[in-house]
Amino acid sequence: MASLRIREAEEGDCGDILTMIRELAEYEKLSGQVKISEEALRADGFGENPFYHCLVAEIVAPGDLQGPRVVGYGLYYFIYSTWTGRNIYLEDVYVMPEYRGQEIGTKIIKKSG
């Protein structure tokens, strides 16, 4: 039986994250608006002062020779409100269609906050 792991994204996940960003944009019929590149995701999320944080959902199937598969992500960043103080802004939560209905998105949201 496959197991699920929610973890902090790593630089090597940027290709998978970009693929899912494009899938989400396609679903929203906004594909032409995606201008971000894998390189920009790396530079903006994994430098000394990252602009965003990201969690990925990874499926690990025993005996799978391809290894773990990233099947979802949650991209968020911190903001500060003069009225309420510290806040977190969850930009996207996305789970590939074939993995929906397993509460993966809920687990990403719980881990991000």
Residue pairs with C-beta under 8 A, 6 or more apart in sequence:
1 62
2 59
2 60
2 61
2 62
3 59
3 60
4 57
4 58
4 59
4 60
4 102
4 104
4 107
5 57
5 58
5 60
5 68
6 55
6 56
6 57
6 58
6 107
6 108
6 111
7 55
7 56
7 58
8 53
8 54
8 55
8 56
9 17
9 45
9 53
9 54
9 55
9 56
9 73
10 46
11 42
11 46
13 54
13 56
13 70
13 73
14 38
14 41
14 42
14 45
15 38
16 56
16 70
16 73
17 41
17 54
17 56
17 70
17 73
17 75
18 36
18 37
18 38
18 41
20 70
20 72
20 73
20 94
20 96
21 34
21 36
21 92
21 94
22 31
22 34
23 94
23 96
24 92
24 94
25 31
25 33
25 34
44 50
44 51
44 52
45 51
45 52
45 53
45 54
51 77
52 75
52 76
52 77
52 91
53 75
53 76
53 77
53 78
53 112
54 73
54 74
54 75
54 76
55 73
55 74
55 76
55 108
55 111
55 112
56 70
56 72
56 73
57 70
57 71
57 72
57 73
57 95
57 99
57 104
57 107
57 108
58 68
58 69
58 70
58 71
59 68
59 69
59 71
59 99
60 67
60 68
61 69
71 95
71 96
71 99
71 104
72 93
72 94
72 95
72 96
72 99
72 104
72 105
72 108
73 92
73 93
73 94
73 108
74 90
74 92
74 93
74 94
74 105
74 108
74 109
74 111
74 112
75 90
75 91
75 92
76 88
76 89
76 90
76 91
76 112
77 88
77 89
77 91
78 86
78 87
78 88
78 89
79 87
79 88
79 89
80 86
80 87
81 87
88 112
88 113
90 109
90 112
93 105
93 108
93 109
94 105
95 104
95 105
95 108
